[in-house]
Amino acid sequence: MTPGQRLKAARGALGLSAEQFAALRVDGGRPLAQSGRTVRRWEDDSQDIPGAVMALTIVLKRSPHARRIMGLPVHLATAAAE
């Protein structure tokens, strides 16, 4: 599985569109990406995924507490979580 495929699977498990994922902000800071288009480029491996984005994605996928802090659903989507 490529990094982009892992990102797409994690985003799906979080129940977020590419646009919603791009708009996520950590501690009120800048959004993760300029647009959903950037996220889709990461997912199709045509653009490198910043390390901080992958790290946050892993934390959000693994931690219900982190999802709660970010205002996301605590439970992952069943099909994509596997």
C-alpha positions in Angstrom: 0.0 0.0 0.0 1.4 3.4 -1.0 1.5 6.4 1.4 -1.3 8.0 -0.6 -3.4 4.8 -0.3 -2.8 4.7 3.4 -3.8 8.4 3.7 -7.0 7.8 1.7 -8.0 4.8 3.8 -7.4 6.7 7.0 -9.4 9.7 5.7 -12.2 7.3 4.8 -12.1 5.8 8.3 -12.4 9.2 9.8 -15.4 9.9 7.6 -14.0 13.0 6.0 -14.2 14.3 2.4 -10.9 15.5 0.9 -12.2 19.1 1.5 -13.0 18.5 5.1 -9.6 16.8 5.7 -7.8 19.8 4.1 -9.7 22.2 6.4 -8.6 20.5 9.6 -6.7 22.8 11.9 -4.5 21.9 14.7 -4.8 24.3 17.7 -6.5 27.0 15.6 -3.5 27.1 13.2 -3.4 26.9 9.4 -5.4 24.2 7.6 -3.6 21.0 6.7 -3.8 21.7 3.0 -4.8 24.5 0.7 -7.7 22.5 -0.8 -9.2 19.1 -1.3 -7.3 19.0 -4.6 -4.0 19.0 -2.6 -5.3 16.0 -0.5 -6.3 14.1 -3.7 -2.8 14.7 -5.1 -1.3 13.3 -1.9 -3.7 10.3 -2.2 -2.7 9.6 -5.8 1.0 9.9 -4.9 1.5 12.7 -7.4 2.6 15.0 -4.6 4.6 14.1 -1.4 2.6 14.0 1.8 4.2 16.3 4.5 5.4 14.2 7.4 3.4 16.2 9.9 0.2 15.4 7.9 0.9 11.7 8.0 1.8 11.8 11.7 -1.5 13.6 12.5 -3.4 11.1 10.4 -1.9 8.2 12.3 -2.7 9.8 15.6 -6.3 10.6 14.6 -6.8 7.1 13.3 -5.5 5.5 16.5 -6.8 7.8 19.2 -10.4 8.4 20.0 -9.3 11.2 22.4 -7.4 13.0 19.6 -10.5 12.7 17.4 -12.6 14.2 20.2 -10.1 17.1 20.6 -10.3 17.8 16.8 -14.1 17.7 16.9 -14.3 14.5 14.8 -16.5 11.5 15.5 -15.0 9.3 18.2 -15.8 6.0 16.4 -14.2 5.2 13.0 -16.3 4.2 10.0 -16.4 0.4 10.2 -15.5 -0.7 6.7 -12.6 1.7 6.4 -11.2 1.1 9.9 -10.2 -2.5 9.2 
